[in-house]
């Protein structure tokens, strides 16, 4: 199995999403007391952290695109965390409630599945939806899955 690492994203097989999500919540526990990193003051973990994935719906073997999104403070590996977090703030973290921006997309049928797991303001988030192509996904979800 191969892994491709790019400057702006990490691409891994879909079965690793759970491992990645779990690692987000346990990273702090890996630092042993007494180490220099543990002695430095740290900011509290964000209440709103999502692991996002976009993958071909046909399971064609193309690895998923992955990103993390942290809100309050905005960050993560997402390319536009502030914009994506603002989109989510407008719907209280409910991705399914994001307004479709409309616009024009080709009728090309290349279905993609968008997945989000994590927490929004401490509440669990689990989202999965399949769209007819990436353009339709982006119109339906704003900047959340544009990474």
C-alpha positions as CSV (number, residue, x, y, z in Angstrom):
1,X,0.0,0.0,0.0
2,X,1.4,3.4,-0.9
3,X,1.0,6.8,0.7
4,X,1.4,10.1,-1.1
5,X,2.4,13.1,0.8
6,X,1.9,16.6,-0.6
7,X,2.9,20.0,0.7
8,X,-0.7,21.0,1.6
9,X,-2.4,17.7,2.3
10,X,-1.8,14.2,3.5
11,X,-3.5,11.5,1.5
12,X,-4.0,8.1,3.2
13,X,-6.4,5.1,2.8
14,X,-9.9,5.7,4.2
15,X,-9.6,3.1,7.0
16,X,-7.0,5.4,8.6
17,X,-9.6,8.2,9.2
18,X,-10.6,6.7,12.5
19,X,-7.0,6.4,13.6
20,X,-6.5,10.0,12.6
21,X,-9.6,11.2,14.5
22,X,-8.5,9.2,17.6
23,X,-5.0,10.6,17.4
24,X,-6.4,14.2,17.5
25,X,-7.9,13.6,20.9
26,X,-4.9,11.7,22.4
27,X,-1.9,13.7,21.1
28,X,-1.6,15.6,24.4
29,X,-1.4,12.4,26.3
30,X,1.7,11.4,24.4
31,X,3.8,14.1,26.0
32,X,5.3,12.7,29.1
33,X,5.4,15.0,32.2
34,X,8.7,16.6,32.8
35,X,9.6,17.0,29.1
36,X,10.3,20.5,27.8
37,X,7.1,20.5,25.7
38,X,5.0,19.5,28.7
39,X,6.5,22.3,30.8
40,X,5.5,25.0,28.3
41,X,2.0,26.5,28.8
42,X,-0.5,25.3,26.3
43,X,-3.8,26.6,25.0
44,X,-6.8,24.5,25.7
45,X,-7.8,22.1,22.9
46,X,-10.4,23.5,20.6
47,X,-14.0,22.5,21.3
48,X,-14.7,22.2,17.5
49,X,-12.4,19.9,15.7
50,X,-13.3,18.0,12.5
51,X,-11.5,15.5,10.4
52,X,-12.7,16.0,6.8
53,X,-12.4,13.5,3.9
54,X,-13.5,13.6,0.2
55,X,-13.2,10.4,-1.7
56,X,-14.5,8.9,-4.9
57,X,-17.9,7.3,-4.3
58,X,-17.0,4.4,-6.6
59,X,-14.1,3.3,-4.4
60,X,-11.8,3.4,-7.4
61,X,-8.7,3.1,-5.3
62,X,-8.0,6.8,-5.5
63,X,-6.9,7.8,-2.0
64,X,-9.1,10.2,-0.1
65,X,-8.2,13.9,0.4
66,X,-8.0,14.6,4.1
67,X,-7.9,17.8,6.2
68,X,-8.4,18.8,9.8
69,X,-10.4,21.8,10.7
70,X,-10.3,23.5,14.1
71,X,-12.5,26.4,15.1
72,X,-12.1,28.8,18.0
73,X,-9.3,29.3,17.4
74,X,-9.4,28.6,13.7
75,X,-6.7,26.4,12.3
76,X,-5.8,22.9,11.3
77,X,-4.5,21.6,7.9
78,X,-7.5,23.1,6.0
79,X,-6.4,25.7,3.5
80,X,-9.0,28.3,4.6
81,X,-10.0,27.5,8.2
82,X,-11.5,30.9,9.0
83,X,-13.8,30.8,6.0
84,X,-14.8,27.2,6.6
85,X,-15.4,27.8,10.4
86,X,-17.5,30.9,9.6
87,X,-19.7,28.7,7.3
88,X,-20.1,26.2,10.1
89,X,-20.8,28.9,12.7
90,X,-23.7,30.1,10.5
91,X,-25.4,26.7,10.9
92,X,-24.2,25.8,14.4
93,X,-21.9,23.1,13.0
94,X,-24.7,21.2,11.2
95,X,-23.1,20.6,7.8
96,X,-26.3,19.3,6.3
97,X,-27.9,22.7,6.9
98,X,-25.3,24.6,4.8
99,X,-27.1,26.6,2.1
100,X,-26.4,25.6,-1.5
101,X,-24.7,28.6,-3.1
102,X,-26.1,27.7,-6.5
103,X,-24.0,28.4,-9.5
104,X,-23.2,26.3,-12.5
105,X,-21.6,22.9,-12.6
106,X,-21.1,20.5,-15.4
107,X,-23.3,17.4,-15.6
108,X,-20.3,15.2,-15.4
109,X,-21.0,12.2,-13.2
110,X,-18.0,11.6,-11.1
111,X,-19.6,11.0,-7.6
112,X,-17.6,12.0,-4.5
113,X,-18.4,11.2,-0.9
114,X,-17.8,13.9,1.8
115,X,-17.2,12.7,5.3
116,X,-16.8,14.7,8.5
117,X,-16.2,13.3,12.0
118,X,-15.3,15.1,15.2
119,X,-16.9,17.6,17.5
120,X,-18.6,21.0,17.2
121,X,-18.7,23.0,20.4
122,X,-18.1,19.7,22.3
123,X,-21.0,17.8,20.6
124,X,-20.2,14.9,18.3
125,X,-20.4,15.4,14.5
126,X,-20.8,12.6,12.0
127,X,-21.6,13.6,8.4
128,X,-21.6,11.6,5.2
129,X,-23.1,12.6,1.9
130,X,-22.5,11.6,-1.7
131,X,-22.6,14.3,-4.5
132,X,-22.7,13.8,-8.3
133,X,-19.3,15.6,-8.7
134,X,-16.8,17.8,-6.8
135,X,-18.4,21.1,-8.1
136,X,-21.8,20.1,-6.7
137,X,-20.2,19.2,-3.4
138,X,-18.5,22.6,-3.1
139,X,-21.6,24.5,-4.0
140,X,-23.6,22.6,-1.4
141,X,-21.0,22.8,1.5
142,X,-19.3,26.2,1.0
143,X,-15.7,26.2,2.0
144,X,-15.9,23.3,4.5
145,X,-14.8,20.6,2.0
146,X,-12.7,22.9,-0.2
147,X,-9.3,21.9,1.0
